[in-house]
Each structure stands twice: as C-alpha cells, then as structure tokens.
Amino acid sequence: MQSLLSHPSLMSCRRLFLRNYEVWINIGVHDFEKKGEQRVLINVELYIPLALSTPKADELHEVVDYDFIRRTIAERVSRGHIHLQETLCDDVLALMLAHPRVMAARVSTEKPDVYPDCEAVGVEVFGLKNDEQQSA
C-alpha cells in the first residue's frame, strides 16, 4: 500500500498516531453482541501541517496532544451501543478532522475476538480536509 504521505498536500505534514487503543464497548448488530461489551482496537493517524505542529519552545500547547485523541474516542464510545464499526470509524474520523490543526486522518477499528480462525475483523476510513475546511 502506498503511503498516504505521498499525497501532495500531506508531504509537509507530521504524522501523529495512536496504535491499538483498546476499549471495551457495546458494538454489533447481533443479539448476543447487544448483551455485553466487546474488545475493540482503535488506530488513529493524524496528519498535521509542519507549520502547525513544529514546537518553537518545546511546549505541549504548540502541538496536538495525544490526550485529545484518547479523550475524544472515550467520549464517543461512552454514548452507548453502536451497531456498526463503520459508524464508529466515521464518527471518530469526523471528530478528529474537527480539530483545527488536523489536515487529514485515518481511523481503523478491529474486533479481535469475533472469529477463532482469524486475527481480527475491521474497518478503516481516511479523510482529507479540502481547502475551505482547512481555512475555516
């Protein structure tokens, strides 16, 4: 797979990532899935222009904080049952892209405990702000 950083508008971006963030949530369309929580792994990559993410004074407020990613995901999954991984991915993507410094984001979710004969089932989505969204 070709790197997303090869996209011309992302060439001068910093990639910030959260890998395999484990949450236990009510997710799924089957009756048995609605009765309890399942383990879900969430991965997020944020693409932030270097002009907006290069610290001058080595201070946290100069960059996008990892806590923003974790806190935003935790808030979203706390809202209750989600039927589809696609919905979760789309919601997290929209929340990440709402951050004014984020130019693009990739979000994936995987359920590692669904089938005994595979590592996981999952979904991935990518979003890139257009020029109007970036300047808003």
C-alpha positions, 0 to 999 in steps of 0.5 A: 500500500502506498503511503498516504504521505505521498499525497501532495498536500500531506508531504509537509505534514507530521504524522501523529498516531495512536496504535491499538487503543483498546476499549471495551464497548457495546458494538454489533448488530447481533443479539448476543453482541447487544448483551455485553461489551466487546474488545475493540482496537482503535488506530488513529493517524493524524496528519498535521501541517509542519507549520502547525505542529513544529514546537518553537519552545518545546511546549505541549500547547504548540502541538496536538496532544495525544490526550485529545485523541484518547479523550475524544474516542472515550467520549464517543464510545461512552454514548452507548451501543453502536451497531456498526464499526463503520459508524464508529470509524466515521464518527471518530474520523469526523471528530478528529478532522474537527480539530483545527490543526488536523489536515487529514486522518485515518481511523481503523477499528478491529474486533479481535475476538469475533472469529477463532480462525482469524486475527481480527475483523475491521474497518478503516476510513481516511479523510482529507480536509479540502481547502475551505475546511482547512481555512475555516 
